[in-house]
Amino acid sequence: MPITRELLTDADFQEAADLKLRIRVFRDDHLIDASTLIIRFTGETVITQSGVSDLSYHPRRECQFYEIRK
């Protein structure tokens, strides 16, 4: 069963980016992005990539981010 952990701090996001952990992104209690990688983040935005040309920009204040570990 996979383990999920909410990403809250810059250190959490950096760890997920460095280890190339898959994450899930929720907005308004709806899953909007699943099994995607963090490629960059700022204090306001998290940029994820799930395919070669599939980039998504998520506002940190409006979304919840969870890492997925197996």
N, C-alpha and C positions, 0 to 999 in steps of 0.2 A: 504494500500500500504506500503511495507517495506521501511524503511529508511536505506540508506547506508552511511557509513563514512569511509574514507580512514585511515588506520592505518599507522602512520609515525614514532612516537617516541616510546621509550621503555615504557613510561607510557601508551600509547595507547595499546600496545601489552599486558602489564600487566593487564590492565582493562579488555580487551577481555578474557584473560585467567582466571582471577578471577571470572568474571561473567558468564563464560562458554558460551560466545556469539558465534554464528555460523558465519563463515567468508567465503568469496570467495577469491580465489587466481588467479591472471592473470599473464601471462608471454608472452611478445611480443604481447600484445593485444588479447590473446586467454585465455579463461577460462580453467584452468588446474585442479582446485579443487573447489568444491562447497559444501556448508553446512558442513563444517568441523570445528573442535575445535582446538585451540592452546593448546598444552600440555607443550611446552617449547620453549624458544627462547634465542638466543645470539645476539651479535652485527652483526653477519654474517649470521645466519641461523634461520629459523622459522620451528619448527617441529609441524606438524598437525596430527590429528587422526580423521578418519571418520568412522572407524569400529573397532572391537575388535583387529584385527591384521593388520590394514591398516594404517601404518605410512608413512608420506611423509615429505621429507626434502626440504625446499625451500630457495634458497639464497636470502637474503633481498635486495641486490642491483639489482637483475635481475627480481624481481617479485613485483607486486602491491597487497596489501592486503586491503580488504574492510569488515567491520563488517556489519552484517545484523540484523536490529532490526525491529520487527513487531509492 
